[in-house]
């Protein structure tokens, strides 16, 4: 066996021996609050990003079917060659209106949106000041960029200001943060960030993948929740979570920024255009969100109900109001054992541990949906109660 293969085999064995090997279970049904897998049927799904329950929504599926009939399955091209259809430009316009941006550009994923952002608009004379808990796509996008890199402690405004001071001699200073931190469900302090950006002549970049379609009176996201919609310079996000749950991402902002991205962003220029099926379905999702009150109300009620119930059982959770509910175990093996116990009781949840979260911060991450019923949430809470006793 070649040395490289021996090395990789050793690494995989170490992961298995640690008890932290990740197994991908195969779902045999559509994504919904109740799913089947190849190994088990009738599972209550508590770990999907399906916050509004739109992943299997009938009207969204009908829009996708109509989209394939009108626009076809795929484009076989990038956008600037022959990969732009009217459905793409219409979706970009509707997203701009929904997000409150001057213009928006579509990507095949938010990972690509972040991957193609920083090196396009920033150079060696500039600085990026990034929250330490930002998503991997932001981290990887920053790695491609020649700008000076600074990192501030999570949501710590004093540390952010210190970093801004250290970057004072840079041409452009860009503060970048998740709107909602995906492992904790905590919300970035955008008002304070925007105040510091104004004080130090910096721009603000927000990845709001777990905010759009989840928080804000009109479900527009973190910038609406904090009433700073006019103060965010660049928004990146995904169509693959609350907004239908398929794939696709976007970057919104001032037209001058989006124009540069269309000309220079490598992940845009060298990736196939977003499938017209997804674009068509996403337009229907945005139409549904024209009147989001019922979905928003159900999501808030379900989230508060579950958070209160799990706390009453004595579990340690990260405080907040977001439907991401991290149930802290701190120990990696314990997170796995709780997840296994829950699966035995027909509750599908996943334990998270290093490197997805910092060492010593293991957890079972629960995600609430507007589509969950109170009966399902009660069943899950009872399963947690039993698991705690058994362990």
Secondary structure, 3 states (H helix, E strand, C coil): CCHHHHHHHHHHHHHHHCCCCCCCCCECCCCCCEECECCCCCEEECCCCCCCCCCCCHHHHHHHHHHHHHHCCCCCCEHHHHCCCHHHHHHHHHHHHHHCCCEEEEECCHHHHHHCCHHHHCCCCCEEEEECCCCHHHHHHHHCCCCEEEEECCCCHHHHHHHHHHCCCCCCEEEEEECECCCCCCECCHHHHHHHHHHCCEEEEEECCCCCCCCCCCCCCHHHHCCCCCCCCEEEEECCCCCCCCCCEEEEECHHHHHHHHHHCHHHHCCECCCHHHHHHHHHHHHHHHHCHHHHHHHHHHHHHHHHHHHHCCCCECCCCCCEEEEEEECHHHHHHHHHHHHHCCEECEEECCCCCCCCCEEEEEECCCCCCHHHHHHHHHHHHHHHHHC
